[in-house]
Amino acid sequence: MSDSFPLPPEFEGFVREQLAAGRFRSEGELIRTALRILAERVAAPALDPAWLKRAIDDGLSSKPAQPAGPAFWESLRTRVRSTARERDGD
């Protein structure tokens, strides 16, 4: 797909600025990068500000955290080792 698309003047200026600054070698590279970033954003709802606000609200309304003492770390080590063994087929 090799088409030409008209851009509003502010985007044309932005493209020229990016090329002049050496951030991209061509208009095509800039457009491909912009589309890749857009696709990643669409595919990653975790980047959605509403999701982040909900996660923060959930954390603030949860019970107070317990200090991470020796028992917590040993439990974490055990879970990590178990997961690694399952993954590696041991």
N, C-alpha and C positions, 0 to 999 in steps of 0.2 A: 504494500500500500504506500504509494508515494504521491500524496496530494499536497496542494497548496491551500492554506487556509488564511483568510484575512484576519488580522489581529487589530484590536483597538490600539490607538496611538500609545497609550500608557504601557501596553504589553510589548509593543515594538521597541519602545525606548528601553524597557527592562531587558529585553533580549540583547539589544545592542550593548548595553552596559555590562551584562554578564560576559559577553564575548570579548569586549574590550578589556575587561579585568582579567581575562585568561582563565576564567572558571570553566569554560566549555570550549571545545575546539570548533563546534559548528552549531547551527540552529537545531539540526536534527538531534545532536547529542543532548542539548538542553531540553528539547521536547520529550525525548525518551526518558530522561531523568525525571522530569516533572510527572510524566505518566506513571513511572515506577513508584514514585513517592505517593501519588494519589492511590494507586492500586494497593500499596501497603497500608495506607490509612483506612481504606474501605475494608480491607481484610482483617484489620486489627481493631476491634471495637474497644479494646482496653485503652486506646488512645483517646476515646471519646470523653470529653470533659464531664458529661453527665455520669458516665460510669465511674470516673474518678471521684466525683462528689459523693455518689452512693457508697463507694468503698470507704471513703473517709468518714461519712456519717455512720456506717456500720461499725467501724473501728471505735469511734467516739462513744457509741451507745453500748459497746460490749463491756463485759466485766473487766475490772482492772487486771492487768497482766501480772503473772507471778515472776519473781526474779529467776533468771536462768542459772540455777545452781548446778552442782556436779551431777545430780540425778538426771536433770534435763539433758545435759551434754552426753551422758552415757546412753540414754534412751535414743538420742539422735544418732549417735555412732552406730548403735545396734540396727536402727532402721536403715541407715545408709548402707551398711554392710549387707544386710538382708536383701535390699533392693539390688545391689551390685551382684550378689550371688545369683539372684533370680534372672537378672539380665544376661549374665555370663553363662547361665545354664549349669551352675554348680549344684 
